[in-house]
Amino acid sequence: MNVLIWHVHAAWTTAFVSGPHRYLVPVLTDRGPNGRGRARTFPWPPAAVEVSPDELATAPVDVVVLQRPEDEALARQWLGGRVPGRDVPAVWVEHNAPQGRITELRHPAADRDDVVLVHVTATNALFWDSGTTATRVIDHGIPDPGHRWTGELERAAVVVNEATRRGRVTGTDLLPELSRALPVDLFGIGSEEAAAALRADGADVTGIGDLPHDELIDEVARRRVYLHPVRWTSLGLSLLEAMHVGMPVVALATTEVPEAVPPDAGVVSNRLPVLADALRRLGRDHEEAARMGKAGRAAALERHGLDRFLGEWDALLEEALA
């Protein structure tokens, strides 16, 4: 089938466009957020085809995958009068955990009978108020990068984009204390600036920068432990990638993490002394780290493998067309 989908989250979309369909990815001259086209640093198959708004006016589209309110507005504008949910089947993917007071977490697609709302974690589905809209949970799935962990560097890896701006949400403020247990290497957009500010406050944090995806995976896998200090977000794909490559995990027990990381794959707790002790222990014990990483890889392949993800999506897309 021909699936219209915007390039919003590169890592998630990389998995989605790995399926058996033809994926129409809008592209604008400025390659801004409403028309980024194909990803530049992720390996996308030829089936992900860039299409301009002019081409979409007459393009065969079997189903529209919405991810933001602006996607729906653009589809109405670009599809030559075809309306998602009325003239073309539509599903809405919600990537993010809601923000705000529990009584105010109403989803933009709430109380609709023309779309299916798909959450990427059960935690998101629990907290978003979707009213009467039909909802599903399709857990993340990622292409298997293979076992790459060496753990040769007695350091913890953290992958966070814009760590300074996102602050307490991503647990950036926790890094000074945790880095006293095991030095931290921070990866992602703005990581060098964030690390410099943290070092000024006495943290043992080094900014590595925003690396191309495959290089990022290799470099993270050289660190002994993957540290996930995030307080509130959807389940990070960087955490799942770390488990896939065979890394042990030390993480806050928030959102979907306790479901994703089994007890033999790492240490999950909201008590910072427990996390710090785990970092110290794994920093000293490469053998224990290897055992945990092996268990984590097995768990990630079983629950967050690509085949399961694509199978569930294929079933939902077929249902949308029925």
Backbone torsions as a table, in degrees:
resi	resn	phi	psi	omega
1	MET	NA	162.6	177.1
2	ASN	-98.1	117.4	-173.7
3	VAL	-114.2	119.8	175.6
4	LEU	-87.1	123.0	-179.2
5	ILE	-148.2	134.6	177.6
6	TRP	-82.2	147.6	174.1
7	HIS	-81.9	92.7	-179.2
8	VAL	-104.7	-54.9	178.8
9	HIS	-118.2	108.0	-170.9
10	ALA	-60.0	-43.2	-175.8
11	ALA	-65.1	-46.0	179.2
12	TRP	-65.1	-43.7	-176.9
13	THR	-66.5	-30.8	176.7
14	THR	-57.4	-42.4	176.7
15	ALA	-68.1	-44.3	-174.7
16	PHE	-62.4	-43.2	-176.5
17	VAL	-80.4	5.2	175.8
18	SER	-84.5	2.0	-178.6
19	GLY	-80.7	-168.0	-171.9
20	PRO	-91.2	10.0	-172.3
21	HIS	-103.4	-177.4	173.2
22	ARG	-105.3	124.7	-172.4
23	TYR	-110.4	118.2	-179.2
24	LEU	-93.6	114.3	-173.5
25	VAL	-112.1	110.9	-177.5
26	PRO	-59.5	141.5	178.1
27	VAL	-134.9	134.2	174.1
28	LEU	-114.9	162.6	-177.6
29	THR	-57.7	-40.3	-177.9
30	ASP	-82.6	-4.9	-177.2
31	ARG	47.7	40.6	176.3
32	GLY	-79.5	-173.3	-173.1
33	PRO	-61.6	-22.7	179.4
34	ASN	-90.8	-1.6	180.0
35	GLY	-164.2	60.4	-177.7
36	ARG	-73.8	-21.5	-175.0
37	GLY	71.1	-156.6	-179.3
38	ARG	-67.1	151.2	175.8
39	ALA	-66.5	146.8	-179.5
40	ARG	-94.9	-28.5	-174.3
41	THR	-114.7	3.8	175.8
42	PHE	-115.6	145.3	-179.2
43	PRO	-79.5	103.9	178.0
44	TRP	-102.9	142.0	-179.7
45	PRO	-74.0	164.0	178.5
46	PRO	-60.5	-20.5	-179.4
47	ALA	-67.5	-14.3	173.9
48	ALA	-88.3	105.9	-169.6
49	VAL	-110.6	129.0	176.6
50	GLU	-74.0	135.1	177.9
51	VAL	-134.3	139.0	177.7
52	SER	-86.0	163.1	175.7
53	PRO	-56.5	-38.1	179.1
54	ASP	-62.7	-40.4	179.4
55	GLU	-67.9	-33.8	-178.0
56	LEU	-67.1	-23.2	-177.8
57	ALA	-57.9	-33.3	-178.8
58	THR	-120.4	4.2	-177.0
59	ALA	-70.0	142.8	173.5
60	PRO	-71.5	118.3	-180.0
61	VAL	-125.0	120.1	-179.1
62	ASP	-90.4	-31.9	-179.2
63	VAL	-155.3	145.2	179.1
64	VAL	-110.4	130.9	175.1
65	VAL	-104.1	108.2	179.3
66	LEU	-91.4	144.0	177.9
67	GLN	-131.7	-13.7	-178.8
68	ARG	-146.6	156.6	175.6
69	PRO	-56.5	-35.6	-179.2
70	GLU	-67.3	-26.2	176.1
71	ASP	-61.4	-42.6	-179.4
72	GLU	-65.5	-41.2	179.1
73	ALA	-64.5	-40.9	179.4
74	LEU	-67.2	-39.3	179.2
75	ALA	-62.0	-42.7	177.5
76	ARG	-60.4	-35.9	-177.4
77	GLN	-77.0	-37.6	-169.1
78	TRP	-96.6	-17.8	-172.5
79	LEU	-90.5	23.9	174.4
80	GLY	62.0	38.8	178.3
81	GLY	93.5	-9.6	177.9
82	ARG	-76.1	133.1	-176.2
83	VAL	-106.5	123.2	177.1
84	PRO	-58.7	133.8	-179.5
85	GLY	91.7	-22.3	177.7
86	ARG	-111.3	-56.3	-177.9
87	ASP	-96.6	-23.0	178.4
88	VAL	-134.5	129.6	177.7
89	PRO	-56.1	146.2	-176.9
90	ALA	-140.3	142.4	168.7
91	VAL	-125.3	151.2	-178.1
92	TRP	-118.4	121.3	177.6
93	VAL	-98.8	125.2	175.2
94	GLU	-104.9	113.0	-177.4
95	HIS	-85.7	-25.0	-164.3
96	ASN	-105.4	150.1	168.8
97	ALA	-76.0	143.2	-177.2
98	PRO	-71.6	155.7	-179.9
99	GLN	-119.0	137.8	175.7
100	GLY	122.0	-168.3	-179.7
101	ARG	-73.1	147.7	-173.7
102	ILE	-58.4	-30.3	-179.2
103	THR	-80.5	-4.7	-175.4
104	GLU	-115.4	12.7	-171.9
105	LEU	-91.9	52.9	-177.8
106	ARG	-87.3	131.0	-176.3
107	HIS	-78.9	145.9	178.2
108	PRO	-59.3	-23.8	-179.8
109	ALA	-99.1	17.9	-179.1
110	ALA	-66.6	148.7	174.4
111	ASP	59.0	46.7	176.2
112	ARG	-122.4	147.7	178.2
113	ASP	-114.2	10.2	-176.5
114	ASP	-111.7	1.3	177.5
115	VAL	-138.7	160.7	167.5
116	VAL	-108.3	131.6	-180.0
117	LEU	-96.3	120.7	-176.7
118	VAL	-110.2	122.8	175.8
119	HIS	-99.8	146.9	-178.1
120	VAL	-88.2	-8.9	173.0
121	THR	-145.2	155.8	175.8
122	ALA	-66.7	-31.3	177.5
123	THR	-61.4	-45.0	178.3
124	ASN	-61.1	-43.6	179.7
125	ALA	-61.9	-35.1	-179.7
126	LEU	-66.8	-41.5	-172.5
127	PHE	-88.2	-33.1	177.1
128	TRP	-70.9	136.2	173.3
129	ASP	-92.6	107.5	-177.7
130	SER	-102.7	4.5	178.8
131	GLY	59.7	-128.8	-176.6
132	THR	-94.0	1.6	-179.0
133	THR	-66.2	134.8	176.3
134	ALA	-63.0	132.9	-176.7
135	THR	-127.3	152.8	174.6
136	ARG	-137.8	160.7	170.2
137	VAL	-119.3	121.7	171.2
138	ILE	-121.3	103.6	-177.2
139	ASP	-59.6	152.0	177.0
140	HIS	-52.2	147.0	168.8
141	GLY	-139.0	145.8	-178.6
142	ILE	-135.8	151.6	173.0
143	PRO	-61.9	137.7	-177.2
144	ASP	-73.6	115.2	177.8
145	PRO	-78.2	-6.1	-178.2
146	GLY	87.5	161.6	178.2
147	HIS	-72.6	115.4	-177.3
148	ARG	-124.0	-7.0	-172.8
149	TRP	-64.3	132.9	170.7
150	THR	-115.9	-31.7	-179.8
151	GLY	62.0	23.7	-174.4
152	GLU	-68.9	-24.4	-179.8
153	LEU	-99.7	123.8	-178.6
154	GLU	-78.5	68.1	-177.3
155	ARG	-145.0	160.6	175.9
156	ALA	-101.9	141.5	176.2
157	ALA	-102.6	135.8	173.6
158	VAL	-128.5	129.9	177.7
159	VAL	-115.4	110.4	-179.7
160	VAL	-145.8	128.3	171.7
161	ASN	-85.4	137.8	177.1
162	GLU	55.0	53.9	-175.2
163	ALA	-62.7	-32.7	179.6
164	THR	-70.2	-49.5	-177.8
165	ARG	-63.4	-39.9	-174.0
166	ARG	-83.6	-18.9	165.6
167	GLY	46.2	-114.3	-174.8
168	ARG	-67.2	-29.3	178.9
169	VAL	-57.9	-45.7	-177.6
170	THR	-94.2	5.3	176.6
171	GLY	72.8	23.2	179.2
172	THR	-59.2	-34.6	-179.5
173	ASP	-68.6	-14.6	179.9
174	LEU	-86.8	-13.5	-174.1
175	LEU	-65.5	-36.0	177.5
176	PRO	-56.8	-46.4	-179.6
177	GLU	-68.4	-45.4	-176.7
178	LEU	-70.1	-29.6	179.9
179	SER	-72.0	-13.8	173.6
180	ARG	-73.0	-22.6	177.3
181	ALA	-84.1	-38.0	178.7
182	LEU	-155.2	127.9	-179.6
183	PRO	-55.5	145.2	-174.0
184	VAL	-113.9	134.5	169.3
185	ASP	-107.3	122.2	-175.7
186	LEU	-102.4	124.3	-179.7
187	PHE	-110.6	152.4	173.1
188	GLY	124.8	174.6	179.2
189	ILE	-60.8	128.5	178.4
190	GLY	76.0	11.2	-175.1
191	SER	-68.6	-33.2	-178.4
192	GLU	-68.7	-41.9	178.0
193	GLU	-66.9	-41.5	179.7
194	ALA	-63.1	-43.6	-179.2
195	ALA	-64.1	-38.7	179.1
196	ALA	-61.6	-41.8	178.4
197	ALA	-66.1	-39.2	179.0
198	LEU	-67.5	-39.3	179.3
199	ARG	-64.4	-32.7	178.6
200	ALA	-63.4	-23.3	177.4
201	ASP	-98.3	12.5	174.5
202	GLY	94.6	6.6	-179.2
203	ALA	-79.0	149.6	175.7
204	ASP	-97.3	71.3	-175.5
205	VAL	-126.9	131.0	178.6
206	THR	-116.9	130.8	177.9
207	GLY	-86.7	127.1	-177.5
208	ILE	-98.6	-25.9	178.2
209	GLY	105.2	-176.9	-178.6
210	ASP	-98.9	99.8	-173.7
211	LEU	-93.4	153.8	169.3
212	PRO	-54.8	149.0	-167.2
213	HIS	-55.5	-49.5	-176.8
214	ASP	-66.2	-37.9	176.7
215	GLU	-66.4	-38.1	177.6
216	LEU	-58.2	-47.4	-178.5
217	ILE	-61.0	-44.1	179.9
218	ASP	-62.0	-42.8	-177.1
219	GLU	-71.1	-41.6	177.0
220	VAL	-59.9	-39.4	-176.9
221	ALA	-67.9	-14.2	176.6
222	ARG	-79.6	-17.6	-179.7
223	ARG	-82.7	153.5	-173.1
224	ARG	-68.9	-39.2	-170.2
225	VAL	-136.8	146.5	168.5
226	TYR	-97.9	121.7	-179.7
227	LEU	-103.9	127.3	-177.7
228	HIS	-122.3	89.3	-174.8
229	PRO	-92.4	20.5	-170.4
230	VAL	-75.1	129.0	179.0
231	ARG	-79.8	-46.4	-170.2
232	TRP	-149.6	105.5	175.6
233	THR	-164.7	169.3	168.3
234	SER	-65.8	164.3	-176.7
235	LEU	-63.0	119.4	-175.6
236	GLY	-68.8	131.8	177.2
237	LEU	-68.0	-24.6	176.7
238	SER	-65.1	-33.9	175.8
239	LEU	-64.6	-45.1	180.0
240	LEU	-66.0	-36.3	176.7
241	GLU	-64.9	-41.0	178.0
242	ALA	-60.6	-41.1	177.3
243	MET	-66.7	-40.3	178.7
244	HIS	-60.3	-37.9	-177.8
245	VAL	-81.5	-3.3	174.9
246	GLY	97.6	27.4	-179.4
247	MET	-93.6	141.6	169.1
248	PRO	-71.7	153.4	-174.0
249	VAL	-120.2	137.0	168.0
250	VAL	-123.1	120.2	-168.3
251	ALA	-149.5	153.8	169.2
252	LEU	-66.8	145.5	-178.9
253	ALA	-89.2	62.3	-177.6
254	THR	-122.0	161.7	-178.2
255	THR	42.9	-124.4	-170.7
256	GLU	-90.7	-0.8	-173.2
257	VAL	-58.8	-45.3	-179.8
258	PRO	-59.4	-27.1	176.9
259	GLU	-77.3	-35.5	-173.8
260	ALA	-81.3	-29.9	-174.3
261	VAL	-112.3	103.3	178.4
262	PRO	-69.1	160.9	-174.8
263	PRO	-57.6	-30.5	-178.1
264	ASP	-85.4	1.3	-178.0
265	ALA	-103.5	-4.5	-179.4
266	GLY	166.8	-164.6	-180.0
267	VAL	-122.1	121.4	-177.7
268	VAL	-122.3	120.0	-176.2
269	SER	-161.2	157.2	171.7
270	ASN	-100.7	7.3	177.5
271	ARG	-98.1	112.3	-175.5
272	LEU	-60.1	-37.6	176.6
273	PRO	-60.9	-34.2	177.5
274	VAL	-66.3	-43.1	178.9
275	LEU	-66.1	-41.8	179.8
276	ALA	-63.7	-41.5	178.3
277	ASP	-62.5	-39.5	178.4
278	ALA	-64.7	-40.3	178.2
279	LEU	-62.9	-43.9	178.9
280	ARG	-62.5	-44.5	-176.5
281	ARG	-64.9	-46.8	-178.7
282	LEU	-70.8	-30.6	175.7
283	GLY	-62.3	-30.6	179.7
284	ARG	-87.7	-25.4	-167.5
285	ASP	-119.9	90.6	-179.7
286	HIS	-63.2	-35.3	-177.8
287	GLU	-65.9	-44.5	177.6
288	GLU	-64.8	-40.0	177.9
289	ALA	-60.1	-40.6	179.9
290	ALA	-64.7	-41.0	178.8
291	ARG	-62.4	-45.9	179.6
292	MET	-63.5	-42.1	180.0
293	GLY	-62.8	-38.4	178.2
294	LYS	-64.3	-42.1	178.0
295	ALA	-66.4	-38.6	179.0
296	GLY	-65.2	-39.9	178.7
297	ARG	-62.8	-43.5	179.3
298	ALA	-60.9	-43.1	-179.8
299	ALA	-66.2	-41.4	-179.0
300	ALA	-66.2	-40.4	178.9
301	LEU	-64.4	-36.4	-177.6
302	GLU	-72.7	-45.9	-173.0
303	ARG	-94.0	-30.6	-172.8
304	HIS	-122.7	30.5	176.6
305	GLY	-75.1	158.8	-175.6
306	LEU	-69.3	-39.7	-176.7
307	ASP	-60.8	-44.4	178.4
308	ARG	-62.2	-44.9	-179.8
309	PHE	-58.9	-51.5	-178.1
310	LEU	-66.5	-35.9	178.1
311	GLY	-62.1	-43.4	179.2
312	GLU	-67.5	-37.6	178.5
313	TRP	-69.2	-40.5	177.7
314	ASP	-58.8	-43.6	179.7
315	ALA	-61.7	-41.6	-179.1
316	LEU	-69.0	-40.7	179.4
317	LEU	-64.5	-40.8	176.9
318	GLU	-62.2	-39.4	178.6
319	GLU	-65.1	-38.2	-179.9
320	ALA	-64.8	-31.1	-178.5
321	LEU	-82.0	-17.0	-174.6
322	ALA	-67.7	NA	NA
